[in-house]
C-alpha cells in the first residue's frame, strides 16, 4: 500500500521527501562522526569490539574445541582436593580464606618424601595432558579454531613493517668481517673477531677484501637486473609508498601539533550544550540514539533560536580560519609542506620543467604589496560566505551598482600601489632587487630553453665528464674498503694514502685510462654540440642574453633634423654615400650630450639619408 502511494506521487512531491531525507542523512553522518570522535564514542566503540570478540571466541570454542583435553590439576591442587575433605570433618568451622591458609601451612610442614608423591602425580598427569593436547592440535577442528582466532585478533598499532621481501630478490653477500667470522671467528665475540682481523697479514686481508668486493659487484648486477622485473618494480614502488606514508606521519606529528582544530557546527554546539539536560529527560537514550534525538530537536527549533547557534558557529569558524591562516605562515607549517609537497625534480619532458618555478631573490619588506582586485575585496568583507563558487555567485548578484564601491576602492588602491612602486624602484634596495630579479628571470628563461631543446625524449644528452687517474683509482678500490663498513671520511683518507704510496709505474695504467677517457669525452662533446637540439638551444640562449638596443635621444634628434632639412624629399643614394663622414661627426657631437644615443646615431642618420 505504501509503495503504491509513493509511486502515485509526482516528481515534485517526491523531491520534498528526498531533500528532507538527504538533509537528515547528512545530519546523521555529522552526528555519527562527532560521536565517534568524542570520548564517549571512543569508549563505546572499544566496548563493542571487546564484546564482539568475546562472543566470537565463545562461539568458536563451542564449535571447534569440544574434544579438547582438559588441563589437569597441579600438585598443590591435588593436595588441596585430598586435604579439604579431611579438614572439613576435623574443623567444620574453617571456611574460605582460613581453610586455604590451613591447607597451605600443612603443605609447608610436610616432609619432602610426602610432597614428592603429589609432585610426581602432578607431573605424570601434565605429561599425559601435553601428549593428548599435541594430538588434538593436529586435528582439523583445532586448525579451524586457530584460523578463526587469527581473523579476530586485532593487530597492534605500530609503524608498518613494509612489504615482505620477495623470494626472488637477491640476498646481500657478507662483508669482509662476516667472511672472516665464517672462516675463523666461529664462537668468538665481536670485539675478539675485530681484533683478530686487525692482526691478519696484509695479503690475507687483501684476499678477503677482493672476495667480498667480487661478491658485492655480482650482487649489484643481480639487483640491477631484478629491479627491472615486474616483481622488483612492484616491491620498489611499495617500499617508496611506505616511506612516503611514514615521512608524512612523522611530519604531521612533529610539525602540526599546534595546528588549530576545526570547530563544531551549529547543530553540534546545540548538542554539546543540551546533552546533559536531555539525557536526564530521556534516560533510555544513550550514545547515537541520544545524539539523534538532539539533532531532531535542533531541526525543529524556530529560526531565531537556530540563529543563535549559527552565529556562534560562524564566530568560532572565523576565529578558526584566522588562527589557521596565522599557523600556515609559521615556520613549522612550512617545514611540514616541505616534506608533504617537495618540489618536483626537473623531469625529462619540457612541460614538467615549466611547472617548476625558479626562486628569485627574496622580496624586500619595503617593496609595496600588489593590492587585491575588486572581487577579492568583496570576499574579504563577506567572510564566511562560503567557498569560491558561492562567493562568485554572490558577487554577480550584487550587480553593477553593488560592485561599484569595491571597483572604485580597488582602483584607488591600484593607483596608490603604482605610485609606491615607482618610489621603491628609485631606492637603493629597489634597484638592487630589480637587478637581481632580472638576472634570476634570465637564468630561468635559459633553463626553460635548455629543458625544451635538450630535455625531451630523444633529445641529445651531454656526455658524462671524463674521470682523472685518481678518480679511476678510487672507483676501483672503494668497494674493497666499503665492504669493511668503514666511514666515508675514513675511506677517503685511506684511499688518498694508498694513491700517495703508488709508484709512477703503478699510476701509469690509470693515467692511460684517464687520457683515453678524456679523448672519448671530447669526441662525444663535439658530437653533442653539433646536434640540432644543442644548436637550437644555443640560438635561444644567445637571443636571451643579447642586450636590447637602447632607445637614445640622439636617434630622435637625427630623425627630427632629417625631416626638417629635406621636408620629406629623399636625397640620391650616391650623395648619401659621399656625405657619410659629416653625419658621423654630427653623431659624435650628439653623443657628448647624450651617451645613451651614441650607439644608434650613425645608423639613424644613414637611414634618414
C-alpha positions in Angstrom: 0.0 0.0 0.0 2.7 2.5 1.0 4.7 1.6 -2.2 1.6 2.3 -4.3 1.1 5.7 -2.6 4.7 6.6 -3.2 4.5 5.6 -6.9 1.4 7.7 -7.3 3.3 10.9 -6.2 4.6 13.4 -8.7 8.3 14.0 -9.1 7.9 17.4 -7.4 6.2 15.8 -4.4 8.8 13.1 -4.2 11.6 15.7 -4.3 10.4 17.2 -1.0 10.8 13.9 0.8 14.1 13.1 -0.9 15.5 16.5 0.0 14.5 16.0 3.6 16.0 12.5 3.6 19.3 13.9 2.2 19.3 16.6 4.9 18.6 14.0 7.7 21.3 11.7 6.3 23.8 14.5 6.2 23.0 15.5 9.8 23.2 11.8 10.8 26.6 11.5 9.3 27.9 14.6 11.0 26.4 13.4 14.3 27.9 10.0 13.9 31.3 11.5 13.1 31.1 13.8 16.2 30.1 10.9 18.4 32.9 8.7 17.2 35.4 11.5 17.9 34.1 12.1 21.4 35.4 10.3 24.5 32.0 8.6 24.9 32.0 7.4 21.4 35.6 6.0 21.6 34.7 4.2 24.8 31.5 2.8 23.3 33.4 1.6 20.2 36.0 -0.1 22.4 33.3 -1.9 24.5 31.6 -3.1 21.3 34.8 -4.5 19.9 35.6 -6.3 23.2 32.0 -7.8 23.3 32.1 -8.8 19.7 35.5 -10.5 20.1 34.3 -12.3 23.3 31.2 -13.6 21.6 33.0 -14.8 18.5 35.6 -16.5 20.7 32.9 -18.3 22.7 31.2 -19.5 19.5 34.5 -20.7 18.1 35.3 -22.7 21.3 31.9 -24.3 21.4 32.2 -25.2 17.7 35.8 -26.5 17.5 37.1 -27.2 21.0 34.5 -29.6 22.4 37.0 -32.6 22.2 40.0 -30.6 23.5 41.6 -32.3 26.6 41.1 -30.6 29.9 44.2 -29.3 31.8 44.8 -31.5 34.9 45.2 -30.3 38.4 48.7 -29.4 39.6 50.4 -31.0 42.6 49.2 -28.2 45.1 45.6 -28.5 43.7 45.7 -32.3 44.1 46.9 -32.0 47.7 44.2 -29.3 48.4 41.5 -31.6 47.0 42.5 -34.5 49.2 43.1 -32.4 52.3 40.0 -30.2 52.2 37.6 -33.2 52.9 39.7 -34.2 55.9 39.9 -30.7 57.3 36.2 -30.0 56.9 35.5 -33.1 59.0 38.1 -32.2 61.7 37.5 -28.4 61.7 34.0 -27.7 60.3 34.2 -24.0 61.4 37.1 -23.3 58.9 35.8 -21.8 55.7 37.2 -19.7 52.7 40.5 -18.0 53.2 41.0 -19.6 56.7 40.6 -23.1 55.2 43.0 -22.3 52.4 45.6 -20.9 54.8 45.4 -24.0 57.0 46.0 -26.3 54.0 48.9 -24.2 52.8 50.5 -24.3 56.2 50.1 -28.1 56.3 51.7 -28.4 52.9 54.7 -26.4 54.1 55.2 -28.6 57.2 55.1 -31.8 55.1 58.3 -33.8 54.6 60.0 -33.9 51.2 59.0 -37.5 50.7 55.3 -36.8 51.3 55.4 -33.8 49.0 57.2 -35.7 46.2 54.1 -38.1 46.0 51.9 -35.3 44.8 54.6 -33.7 42.7 55.2 -36.9 40.8 51.5 -37.4 40.3 51.0 -33.9 39.1 54.0 -34.2 36.7 52.6 -37.5 35.3 49.2 -36.1 34.7 50.6 -33.0 33.0 52.8 -35.1 30.7 49.7 -37.2 29.7 47.8 -34.0 29.1 50.5 -32.5 26.9 50.6 -35.6 24.7 46.9 -35.6 24.2 46.9 -31.8 23.5 49.6 -32.3 20.9 47.5 -34.9 19.2 44.4 -32.7 19.4 46.3 -29.7 17.8 46.9 -31.8 14.7 43.1 -32.2 14.2 41.1 -30.2 11.6 39.0 -28.6 14.3 41.9 -27.0 16.1 43.3 -25.6 12.9 39.9 -24.1 12.1 39.8 -22.6 15.6 43.3 -21.1 15.1 42.3 -19.6 11.8 39.2 -18.0 13.3 41.2 -16.5 16.2 43.7 -15.0 13.7 40.9 -13.2 12.0 39.6 -11.9 15.3 42.9 -10.8 16.5 43.3 -7.0 16.1 46.8 -6.1 15.1 48.7 -3.9 17.5 49.1 -0.3 16.2 52.7 0.2 15.2 54.7 1.6 12.3 54.0 -0.6 9.2 56.8 -3.0 8.7 56.7 -2.6 4.9 56.2 -5.2 2.2 57.9 -8.5 2.7 60.9 -9.1 0.6 60.1 -11.4 -2.4 61.9 -14.7 -2.5 63.3 -13.8 -5.9 65.2 -10.8 -4.5 68.9 -11.3 -4.4 70.4 -11.6 -0.9 73.2 -9.2 0.1 76.5 -11.0 0.4 78.6 -10.9 3.6 81.1 -8.1 4.1 84.8 -8.7 4.9 84.3 -9.0 8.6 81.5 -11.5 8.2 83.6 -13.5 5.7 86.4 -13.6 8.2 84.0 -14.6 11.0 82.6 -17.5 8.9 86.1 -18.8 8.3 87.9 -18.2 11.6 85.7 -16.5 14.1 83.1 -19.1 15.0 82.1 -18.8 18.7 84.1 -15.6 19.3 82.7 -12.3 20.4 82.6 -9.3 18.1 85.4 -7.5 19.8 87.7 -10.6 19.6 86.8 -11.0 15.9 87.7 -7.4 15.1 91.0 -7.7 17.0 91.9 -10.9 15.2 91.0 -9.3 11.8 93.3 -6.4 12.5 96.2 -8.8 13.3 95.8 -10.6 10.0 98.7 -10.3 7.5 98.0 -7.7 4.7 97.9 -10.4 2.0 95.1 -12.3 3.7 93.2 -9.1 4.3 93.5 -8.2 0.6 92.2 -11.6 -0.4 89.2 -11.3 1.8 88.6 -7.8 0.5 88.8 -8.9 -3.1 86.5 -11.8 -2.4 83.9 -9.5 -0.6 84.2 -6.9 -3.4 83.6 -9.6 -6.1 80.6 -10.9 -4.3 79.2 -7.4 -3.8 79.7 -6.5 -7.5 77.9 -9.6 -8.5 75.1 -8.8 -6.1 74.8 -5.3 -7.6 74.5 -6.7 -11.1 71.8 -9.2 -9.9 69.9 -6.4 -8.1 70.1 -4.2 -11.2 68.6 -7.0 -13.3 66.0 -7.8 -10.6 64.8 -4.2 -10.3 63.8 -4.2 -13.9 61.4 -7.2 -13.4 57.7 -6.8 -12.6 58.2 -8.2 -9.1 61.1 -5.8 -8.5 59.3 -2.8 -9.8 56.3 -3.6 -7.6 58.4 -4.1 -4.5 60.3 -0.8 -5.0 57.0 1.0 -5.6 55.5 -0.4 -2.4 58.6 0.5 -0.3 58.6 4.0 -1.8 54.9 4.4 -0.9 55.6 3.2 2.6 58.5 5.6 3.1 56.2 8.4 2.0 53.5 7.4 4.5 56.0 7.2 7.3 57.5 10.6 6.3 54.1 12.2 6.3 53.1 10.7 9.6 56.3 11.8 11.2 56.0 15.3 9.7 52.4 15.6 11.0 53.3 14.5 14.5 56.3 16.8 14.6 55.1 20.0 12.8 51.3 20.0 13.0 50.9 19.5 16.8 50.0 23.2 17.2 47.6 23.3 14.2 44.2 24.7 15.3 41.3 22.2 15.4 38.2 22.8 13.3 35.3 24.0 15.5 31.9 22.2 15.7 29.0 23.3 13.5 25.7 24.9 14.8 24.0 21.5 15.4 27.0 20.1 17.2 27.2 23.2 19.5 23.5 22.7 20.4 24.0 19.0 21.1 27.1 19.7 23.3 25.2 22.3 25.3 21.9 20.4 25.8 23.2 16.8 26.1 23.2 16.6 29.9 19.8 18.4 30.1 18.1 16.0 27.7 20.0 12.9 29.0 18.0 13.3 32.2 14.7 13.7 30.3 15.4 10.6 28.1 17.3 8.2 30.4 16.8 5.3 28.0 18.6 7.0 25.2 22.4 6.6 25.1 25.2 7.4 22.6 24.0 7.7 19.0 20.3 7.5 19.9 20.6 10.5 22.2 22.6 12.4 19.5 19.9 11.5 17.0 17.2 12.9 19.4 19.1 16.1 20.0 19.5 16.6 16.2 15.8 16.1 15.7 15.1 18.7 18.4 17.6 21.1 16.8 15.9 20.8 13.4 12.5 21.6 15.0 13.8 24.9 16.6 12.5 28.2 15.4 14.8 30.1 13.0 15.6 32.8 15.6 16.8 30.2 18.1 18.8 28.4 15.5 20.4 31.6 14.5 22.0 31.9 18.0 23.9 28.7 17.4 24.6 29.5 13.8 26.1 32.9 14.7 28.1 31.2 17.5 29.4 28.6 15.0 30.2 31.3 12.4 32.2 33.3 15.0 34.1 30.2 16.1 34.8 29.3 12.4 36.0 32.8 11.6 38.3 32.7 14.6 39.5 29.2 13.5 40.2 30.4 9.9 42.3 33.4 11.3 44.2 31.0 13.6 44.7 28.6 10.7 45.9 31.4 8.4 48.3 32.5 11.1 49.5 28.9 11.6 50.1 28.4 7.9 52.5 31.3 8.0 54.6 29.7 10.7 57.9 28.0 10.1 56.5 24.7 11.4 53.8 24.6 8.7 56.4 25.5 6.0 58.6 22.6 7.3 55.6 20.3 7.0 54.8 21.4 3.4 58.5 20.9 2.5 58.0 17.2 3.5 54.4 16.8 2.2 54.8 18.6 -1.1 58.5 18.6 -2.0 59.5 20.5 -5.2 59.3 18.3 -8.2 62.7 17.4 -9.7 63.4 18.5 -13.3 61.8 15.9 -15.4 62.7 14.8 -18.9 59.8 16.5 -20.5 59.8 20.2 -21.0 56.2 20.6 -19.6 57.3 19.2 -16.3 60.2 21.6 -16.1 57.9 24.5 -16.8 55.8 23.8 -13.7 58.9 24.1 -11.6 59.4 27.8 -10.8 62.8 29.1 -10.2 63.3 31.0 -7.0 64.3 34.6 -7.4 65.8 37.0 -4.9 63.8 37.4 -1.7 61.3 40.2 -2.0 62.3 43.1 0.3 59.9 44.1 3.1 59.9 47.7 1.9 58.5 46.6 -1.6 54.8 47.5 -1.8 52.4 44.6 -2.0 50.1 44.3 -5.0 46.6 45.3 -4.0 43.6 42.9 -4.2 41.1 43.1 -7.1 37.5 44.3 -6.6 36.1 40.7 -6.1 38.8 39.9 -3.6 37.9 43.0 -1.5 34.2 41.8 -1.6 35.2 38.3 -0.4 37.3 39.8 2.4 34.3 41.8 3.5 32.0 38.8 3.1 34.0 36.3 5.3 32.2 33.1 6.0 30.1 33.5 2.8 31.0 30.0 1.6 33.6 28.7 -0.9 34.8 30.4 -4.1 31.8 29.3 -6.1 29.3 30.7 -3.6 31.3 33.9 -3.3 31.5 34.3 -7.1 27.7 33.8 -7.3 27.2 36.5 -4.6 29.5 38.8 -6.4 27.4 38.5 -9.6 24.2 39.0 -7.7 25.5 42.4 -6.5 25.1 43.9 -10.0 26.9 47.0 -11.3 25.6 49.2 -8.6 26.6 46.9 -5.7 30.0 46.2 -7.3 30.8 49.9 -7.9 32.2 50.7 -4.4 34.6 47.7 -4.5 35.7 48.6 -8.0 36.4 52.2 -7.0 38.3 51.0 -3.9 40.4 48.6 -6.0 41.2 51.4 -8.5 42.3 53.7 -5.7 44.5 51.0 -4.2 46.0 50.2 -7.6 46.9 53.9 -8.2 48.5 54.1 -4.8 50.4 50.9 -5.4 51.8 52.1 -8.7 53.0 55.4 -7.1 54.6 53.5 -4.2 56.2 51.0 -6.7 57.8 53.8 -8.7 59.2 55.3 -5.4 60.5 51.9 -4.4 62.3 51.5 -7.8 64.3 54.6 -7.1 65.7 53.4 -3.8 69.0 51.6 -3.4 67.2 48.5 -2.2 64.7 48.6 -5.1 67.5 49.0 -7.7 69.4 46.0 -6.2 66.2 43.8 -6.1 65.3 44.6 -9.7 68.8 43.9 -10.8 68.9 40.5 -9.0 65.4 39.7 -10.3 66.3 40.4 -13.9 69.3 38.1 -13.5 67.1 35.4 -12.0 64.5 35.8 -14.7 67.2 35.5 -17.4 68.6 32.3 -15.8 65.1 30.9 -15.6 64.4 31.6 -19.3 67.7 29.9 -20.2 66.9 26.9 -18.0 63.5 26.6 -19.7 65.1 26.9 -23.1 67.5 24.1 -22.2 64.7 21.9 -20.9 62.6 22.4 -24.1 65.5 21.9 -26.5 67.5 19.3 -24.6 65.2 17.8 -22.0 62.6 15.8 -24.0 62.7 12.2 -25.0 65.1 11.5 -27.8 66.9 14.8 -27.2 70.7 14.6 -27.2 72.3 14.1 -23.7 75.6 15.7 -22.7 78.3 13.1 -22.1 79.5 12.4 -18.6 82.7 14.2 -17.7 85.8 12.2 -18.0 87.5 10.9 -14.8 91.1 11.6 -14.0 93.6 9.0 -12.9 92.9 9.4 -9.2 89.1 9.1 -9.7 89.5 5.9 -11.7 91.8 4.5 -8.9 89.1 5.4 -6.3 86.3 3.7 -8.3 88.3 0.5 -8.4 89.4 0.5 -4.7 86.5 1.9 -2.9 84.3 -1.3 -2.9 87.2 -3.1 -1.1 87.2 -0.6 1.8 83.4 -0.1 1.8 82.9 -3.8 2.4 84.7 -3.4 5.8 81.9 -0.9 6.9 84.3 2.0 7.3 83.1 5.6 7.5 83.2 7.8 4.4 85.8 10.0 5.9 88.0 7.1 6.9 87.7 5.5 3.4 88.6 8.8 1.7 91.6 9.3 3.9 92.8 5.7 3.3 92.3 5.9 -0.5 94.3 9.2 -0.6 97.1 7.5 1.4 97.1 4.5 -0.9 97.3 6.7 -4.0 100.2 8.6 -2.5 102.1 5.4 -1.9 101.7 4.3 -5.6 104.8 4.5 -7.8 104.8 6.2 -11.2 104.6 2.8 -12.8 101.6 1.8 -10.7 99.9 5.1 -11.6 100.6 4.7 -15.3 97.6 2.4 -16.2 95.2 4.8 -14.5 96.7 7.8 -16.3 96.4 6.0 -19.6 92.8 5.1 -19.0 92.1 8.8 -18.0 93.7 10.0 -21.2 91.6 7.7 -23.3 88.5 8.7 -21.3 89.3 12.4 -22.0 89.6 11.8 -25.7 86.3 9.9 -25.8 84.6 12.7 -23.8 86.0 15.4 -26.1 84.7 13.5 -29.2 81.3 12.9 -27.6 81.0 16.6 -26.5 81.9 17.6 -30.1 79.1 15.4 -31.4 76.7 16.7 -28.7 77.4 20.3 -29.6 76.8 19.6 -33.3 73.3 18.2 -32.7 70.2 20.1 -33.8 68.9 20.3 -30.3 72.0 21.9 -28.9 72.3 24.4 -31.8 68.7 25.4 -31.2 69.4 25.9 -27.5 72.5 28.0 -28.2 70.5 30.1 -30.6 67.8 30.7 -28.0 70.3 31.4 -25.3 72.1 34.0 -27.5 68.8 35.7 -28.1 68.0 35.8 -24.3 71.5 37.1 -23.4 71.6 39.7 -26.2 71.3 43.2 -24.8 68.3 45.2 -26.2 69.3 48.2 -28.4 68.9 51.4 -26.2 66.4 53.9 -27.3 68.6 57.1 -27.3 67.5 60.7 -27.7 70.2 61.2 -30.4 68.3 58.9 -32.7 65.2 61.0 -32.2 67.2 64.2 -32.8 68.7 63.0 -36.0 65.3 61.9 -37.3 63.9 65.3 -36.5 66.8 67.2 -38.2 66.5 65.0 -41.3 62.8 65.7 -41.6 63.2 69.5 -41.3 66.1 69.7 -43.7 64.6 67.6 -46.5 60.9 68.5 -45.9 60.0 64.9 -46.9 62.1 64.8 -50.1 64.7 62.0 -50.3 68.3 62.5 -51.5 70.0 60.5 -54.2 71.9 57.4 -52.8 75.2 58.5 -54.4 75.2 61.8 -52.5 74.2 60.0 -49.3 77.3 57.8 -49.5 79.5 60.8 -50.2 78.4 62.6 -47.1 78.8 59.8 -44.7 81.7 61.5 -42.7 79.8 64.7 -41.9 77.0 62.6 -40.5 79.4 60.7 -38.3 80.8 63.9 -36.9 77.3 65.0 -36.1 76.8 61.7 -34.3 79.9 62.3 -32.3 78.8 65.8 -31.2 75.4 64.4 -30.2 77.0 61.6 -28.2 78.8 64.1 -26.0 75.4 65.4 -24.8 73.6 62.1 -24.7 75.7 58.9 -24.0 72.6 56.6 -24.4 72.1 57.5 -28.0 75.7 57.1 -29.2 75.3 53.5 -30.4 72.4 54.2 -32.7 73.2 57.6 -34.1 75.2 56.6 -37.2 72.5 54.1 -38.2 69.7 56.6 -37.8 71.4 59.3 -39.9 72.2 56.9 -42.7 68.7 55.6 -42.7 67.3 59.1 -42.9 69.5 59.7 -45.8 
